[in-house]
Amino acid sequence: MHFKSFIVSRIDKVKSAEIFEKRDFCSIDVNSWFKSNNLSPSSMNEIRQYIFEEWLSKKIEGSKNKIITGHNLVVVYEHPTSPFIDLLKEKINNIFECEFCEVVLIEE
């Protein structure tokens, strides 16, 4: 199974991206998680990181049925880093047991 997901800085980017014109998507808003927890990526310690990773896993798991039926997974995050992308791929691989996981960064 080839799994393709997308990262956008803001949810309105999905509406303007040509790739999503005819496809449904489910989104995970990482920006909102940081905002609602009054945190930034730089203020994360081990415990907060663990909580974040569990939240991300639950969000992906909760979207599994929609993704299996053809929805695209879109992660809304302003500051994606290589470690974050690796974490996202790891979580996707753990949940979907896919052979290849691609994460596409949709820029401005």
C-alpha positions as CSV (number, residue, x, y, z in Angstrom):
1,M,0.0,0.0,0.0
2,H,1.2,3.5,-0.9
3,F,0.1,6.1,1.5
4,K,0.2,9.8,0.6
5,S,-0.5,12.6,3.1
6,F,-0.1,16.4,2.9
7,I,1.1,19.1,5.1
8,V,-0.3,22.7,4.7
9,S,0.4,25.8,6.8
10,R,-3.2,26.8,7.1
11,I,-6.5,25.0,6.3
12,D,-7.5,27.5,3.7
13,K,-4.5,26.3,1.6
14,V,-6.4,23.0,1.0
15,K,-9.2,24.9,-0.6
16,S,-6.9,26.6,-3.0
17,A,-4.7,23.7,-3.8
18,E,-5.5,22.1,-7.2
19,I,-4.7,18.6,-5.9
20,F,-7.8,18.6,-3.7
21,E,-10.4,19.9,-6.2
22,K,-12.3,16.6,-6.6
23,R,-11.2,14.7,-3.4
24,D,-12.4,14.7,0.1
25,F,-10.0,15.1,2.9
26,C,-9.8,14.8,6.7
27,S,-7.5,17.2,8.5
28,I,-5.5,17.2,11.7
29,D,-4.8,20.7,13.0
30,V,-1.5,20.6,14.8
31,N,-1.5,24.4,14.9
32,S,-4.7,24.3,17.0
33,W,-3.2,21.7,19.3
34,F,-0.2,24.0,20.1
35,K,-2.4,27.0,20.5
36,S,-5.0,25.4,22.7
37,N,-2.2,23.9,24.9
38,N,-0.4,27.3,25.0
39,L,2.8,25.6,23.7
40,S,5.3,26.0,20.9
41,P,7.5,23.3,19.4
42,S,10.5,24.8,21.2
43,S,8.7,24.5,24.6
44,M,8.1,20.8,24.4
45,N,9.7,18.5,27.0
46,E,9.6,14.7,27.1
47,I,6.2,14.5,28.8
48,R,4.6,17.1,26.4
49,Q,6.1,15.4,23.5
50,Y,4.6,12.1,24.6
51,I,1.2,13.7,25.0
52,F,1.5,15.3,21.6
53,E,2.5,12.0,19.9
54,E,-0.4,10.2,21.6
55,W,-2.8,12.9,20.4
56,L,-1.4,12.6,16.9
57,S,-1.8,8.9,16.9
58,K,-5.4,9.1,18.1
59,K,-6.2,11.7,15.4
60,I,-4.8,9.5,12.7
61,E,-6.5,6.4,14.0
62,G,-9.8,8.3,14.3
63,S,-9.5,9.2,10.6
64,K,-8.7,5.7,9.5
65,N,-12.1,4.8,8.1
66,K,-12.3,8.0,6.0
67,I,-8.8,7.5,4.7
68,I,-9.4,3.9,3.7
69,T,-12.5,5.1,1.8
70,G,-10.4,7.6,-0.3
71,H,-10.1,10.7,1.8
72,N,-6.7,12.4,1.9
73,L,-5.0,13.0,5.2
74,V,-4.1,16.7,5.5
75,V,-2.0,17.9,8.5
76,V,-2.3,21.6,9.2
77,Y,1.1,22.8,10.6
78,E,2.9,26.0,10.1
79,H,6.4,24.8,11.1
80,P,7.0,21.3,9.8
81,T,10.5,20.0,10.4
82,S,12.2,16.9,9.3
83,P,11.8,15.3,12.8
84,F,8.0,16.1,12.6
85,I,7.7,14.6,9.2
86,D,9.5,11.5,10.3
87,L,7.2,11.2,13.3
88,L,4.2,11.6,11.1
89,K,5.4,8.9,8.8
90,E,6.1,6.6,11.8
91,K,2.6,7.1,13.1
92,I,1.0,6.5,9.7
93,N,3.1,3.3,9.2
94,N,2.1,2.0,12.6
95,I,-1.6,2.5,12.0
96,F,-1.8,1.6,8.3
97,E,1.1,-0.8,7.9
98,C,1.9,0.7,4.5
99,E,4.8,-0.2,2.3
100,F,5.6,3.4,1.4
101,C,4.6,6.6,3.1
102,E,4.9,9.9,1.2
103,V,4.4,13.3,2.9
104,V,3.8,16.2,0.5
105,L,4.5,19.7,1.8
106,I,2.2,22.2,0.1
107,E,3.8,25.5,0.2
108,E,2.4,29.0,-0.3
